[in-house]
Amino acid sequence: MTKIEELIAKHPSLTKVEAIKIVTEKNERKKKNRLEKTDRSNAKKLRNEASRPKTDEV
């Protein structure tokens, strides 16, 4: 059973087009949140690397 079918089964008053729109919007929000989290993580890694002293230089 797909997410759209599950949503329609849970809320029978929804049309298929409305259910598709809801699922699509949710997927876009999730994708945006994942990208933001990745960007924060990458920025943190860069800050940590910049503040860490180089160990290979003698």
C-alpha positions in Angstrom: 0.0 0.0 0.0 1.4 3.4 -1.0 1.4 6.5 1.2 -1.3 8.0 -0.9 -3.6 5.0 -0.5 -2.9 4.9 3.3 -3.8 8.6 3.6 -7.0 8.1 1.6 -7.9 5.0 3.7 -7.4 7.1 6.9 -9.2 10.1 5.6 -11.9 8.9 3.1 -13.1 12.5 2.4 -9.8 13.3 0.6 -9.6 13.0 -3.1 -6.6 11.3 -4.7 -5.3 14.7 -6.0 -5.5 16.2 -2.5 -3.7 13.2 -1.1 -1.0 13.4 -3.7 -0.5 17.1 -3.0 -0.2 16.5 0.8 2.3 13.7 0.3 4.3 15.7 -2.2 4.5 18.7 0.2 5.5 16.5 3.1 8.3 15.0 1.0 9.5 18.5 0.0 9.6 19.6 3.6 11.5 16.5 4.6 14.0 17.0 1.7 14.5 20.7 2.8 15.1 19.7 6.4 17.6 17.0 5.4 19.5 19.6 3.3 19.5 22.1 6.1 20.8 19.5 8.6 23.5 18.4 6.1 24.6 22.1 5.7 24.7 22.6 9.4 26.8 19.5 9.8 29.2 20.4 7.1 29.6 23.9 8.5 30.4 22.5 11.9 33.0 20.1 10.4 34.7 23.0 8.6 34.8 25.1 11.8 36.2 22.1 13.7 38.9 21.4 11.1 39.9 25.1 11.0 40.3 25.4 14.8 42.2 22.1 15.1 45.9 22.4 15.1 47.7 20.6 12.3 49.4 17.4 13.6 51.4 16.5 10.5 53.5 19.7 10.6 56.7 19.4 12.7 
